[in-house]
Amino acid sequence: MIATQDEKSQELSSFMQKAKESDHPDSQLISILHKAQELYGYLDKAVMEKIAIEMNIPSAHIWGVATFYHFFHLTPRGKFAISVCLGTACYVKGAEDILKAIKDELKIDFGQTTPDGLFTLQETRCLGACGLAPVIMIGDKIYGELTPKKAVELLRSFYKK
């Protein structure tokens, strides 16, 4: 079941209320931001303002935390996150060519989402699958021993999902 905006807002408010009741409510901001991102998919200005008001934390502080940590997203993310490994093993075995093929196919750059909301492209330094280099990860699955052609074919298979 997909939650409505009101249900998401209520769930976030309830989560923040529990945080305020903890022994150290000031230390709960990161967990609150995680919860908000889990509910909404990203942290937009309105959600961060809601947190600021309900937690009595300056919005500049919330913005600073949200922009400091790489795991927080300030724009909508695609249904499938594509992580292109640029670690040494992958790079030596052609990750740069795979990256170029993916960028050409999707017409986006790192940190961007395709207009149809299907893919978000991100880079990573190592996925821990060096023996399969070069690799990409889509969602939570690693795909290895790629060529630019195989990478594009793989992406195209996700249009059907």
C-alpha positions as CSV (number, residue, x, y, z in Angstrom):
1,M,0.0,0.0,0.0
2,I,1.3,3.4,-0.9
3,A,1.1,6.0,1.9
4,T,-0.5,9.4,1.2
5,Q,1.4,12.6,1.9
6,D,-0.7,13.0,5.1
7,E,0.2,9.5,6.3
8,K,3.9,10.1,5.6
9,S,3.7,13.4,7.4
10,Q,2.0,11.8,10.4
11,E,4.5,9.0,10.5
12,L,7.4,11.4,10.4
13,S,5.8,13.5,13.2
14,S,5.3,10.4,15.3
15,F,9.0,9.4,14.8
16,M,10.1,12.9,15.8
17,Q,7.9,12.9,18.9
18,K,9.7,9.7,20.0
19,A,13.1,11.3,19.3
20,K,12.1,14.3,21.5
21,E,11.3,11.9,24.3
22,S,14.7,10.2,24.2
23,D,17.5,11.1,26.6
24,H,19.4,13.1,24.0
25,P,16.9,14.5,21.5
26,D,19.6,16.8,19.9
27,S,21.5,13.7,18.8
28,Q,18.5,12.3,16.8
29,L,18.7,14.5,13.7
30,I,20.5,12.0,11.5
31,S,18.0,9.3,12.3
32,I,15.1,11.7,11.7
33,L,16.6,12.7,8.3
34,H,17.0,9.0,7.4
35,K,13.3,8.4,8.3
36,A,12.2,11.4,6.3
37,Q,14.2,10.1,3.3
38,E,12.8,6.6,3.7
39,L,9.2,8.0,3.7
40,Y,9.6,10.6,0.9
41,G,12.5,9.2,-1.2
42,Y,14.6,12.3,-0.7
43,L,14.8,15.4,1.5
44,D,13.1,18.4,0.0
45,K,13.0,21.9,1.5
46,A,9.4,21.5,2.9
47,V,10.4,18.3,4.7
48,M,13.5,19.8,6.2
49,E,11.5,22.9,7.3
50,K,8.9,20.6,9.0
51,I,11.8,18.9,10.9
52,A,13.2,22.3,11.8
53,I,9.9,23.5,13.3
54,E,8.9,20.3,15.1
55,M,12.4,19.6,16.5
56,N,13.2,23.3,17.2
57,I,16.4,23.1,15.2
58,P,17.6,25.9,12.9
59,S,16.9,25.0,9.3
60,A,20.4,26.0,8.4
61,H,21.8,23.3,10.7
62,I,19.5,20.7,9.1
63,W,20.5,21.8,5.7
64,G,24.2,21.6,6.7
65,V,23.8,18.0,7.9
66,A,21.8,16.9,4.9
67,T,24.3,18.3,2.5
68,F,27.4,17.1,4.4
69,Y,26.5,13.4,4.3
70,H,26.5,11.7,0.9
71,F,23.7,9.3,1.8
72,F,21.1,12.0,1.9
73,H,19.5,13.1,-1.4
74,L,18.0,16.5,-2.0
75,T,16.4,15.6,-5.3
76,P,14.1,12.8,-6.3
77,R,15.9,9.5,-7.1
78,G,15.2,7.1,-9.9
79,K,13.5,3.8,-9.4
80,F,16.9,2.1,-10.1
81,A,20.1,3.5,-8.7
82,I,23.1,2.7,-11.0
83,S,26.5,2.7,-9.2
84,V,29.4,2.6,-11.6
85,C,32.5,1.3,-9.9
86,L,35.6,3.5,-10.6
87,G,37.9,1.6,-8.2
88,T,41.4,0.6,-9.5
89,A,40.5,-2.9,-10.8
90,C,37.4,-1.7,-12.6
91,Y,39.1,1.4,-14.0
92,V,42.0,-0.6,-15.4
93,K,39.5,-3.0,-17.0
94,G,37.5,-0.4,-18.8
95,A,35.1,1.3,-16.3
96,E,35.6,4.6,-18.0
97,D,34.3,3.2,-21.4
98,I,31.3,1.6,-19.6
99,L,30.5,4.9,-17.8
100,K,30.6,6.8,-21.1
101,A,28.2,4.2,-22.7
102,I,25.8,4.5,-19.8
103,K,25.9,8.3,-19.9
104,D,25.4,8.3,-23.6
105,E,22.4,5.9,-23.3
106,L,20.7,7.6,-20.4
107,K,21.8,11.2,-21.3
108,I,22.5,12.0,-17.7
109,D,25.6,12.6,-15.5
110,F,26.5,11.6,-12.0
111,G,23.9,12.6,-9.5
112,Q,21.2,13.1,-12.1
113,T,18.0,11.2,-12.7
114,T,16.5,10.3,-16.1
115,P,13.4,12.4,-17.0
116,D,11.2,9.3,-16.8
117,G,12.3,8.7,-13.1
118,L,13.7,5.3,-13.9
119,F,17.5,5.7,-13.3
120,T,19.8,7.7,-11.1
121,L,23.5,7.6,-11.9
122,Q,26.0,7.6,-9.2
123,E,29.7,6.7,-8.8
124,T,31.4,4.6,-6.3
125,R,35.0,3.8,-5.6
126,C,34.7,0.1,-4.9
127,L,31.9,-2.4,-4.8
128,G,34.1,-5.2,-3.5
129,A,33.8,-7.4,-6.6
130,C,37.2,-6.8,-8.1
131,G,37.4,-10.3,-9.5
132,L,34.4,-9.5,-11.8
133,A,35.8,-6.1,-12.9
134,P,34.5,-4.0,-14.4
135,V,31.2,-3.9,-12.5
136,I,28.2,-1.8,-11.9
137,M,25.5,-2.2,-9.3
138,I,21.8,-1.6,-10.1
139,G,19.7,-1.5,-6.9
140,D,21.4,-4.0,-4.7
141,K,22.7,-6.4,-7.4
142,I,26.2,-6.4,-8.9
143,Y,26.7,-7.0,-12.6
144,G,30.3,-7.9,-13.7
145,E,32.6,-8.6,-16.5
146,L,30.9,-5.9,-18.5
147,T,31.6,-4.3,-21.8
148,P,30.0,-1.0,-22.9
149,K,27.6,-3.0,-25.1
150,K,26.7,-5.4,-22.3
151,A,26.1,-2.5,-20.0
152,V,23.7,-0.8,-22.4
153,E,21.9,-4.1,-23.0
154,L,21.5,-4.5,-19.3
155,L,20.1,-1.0,-18.9
156,R,17.6,-1.6,-21.6
157,S,16.4,-4.8,-19.9
158,F,15.2,-2.6,-16.9
159,Y,12.7,-0.7,-19.1
160,K,10.6,-3.9,-19.0
161,K,10.6,-4.1,-15.2
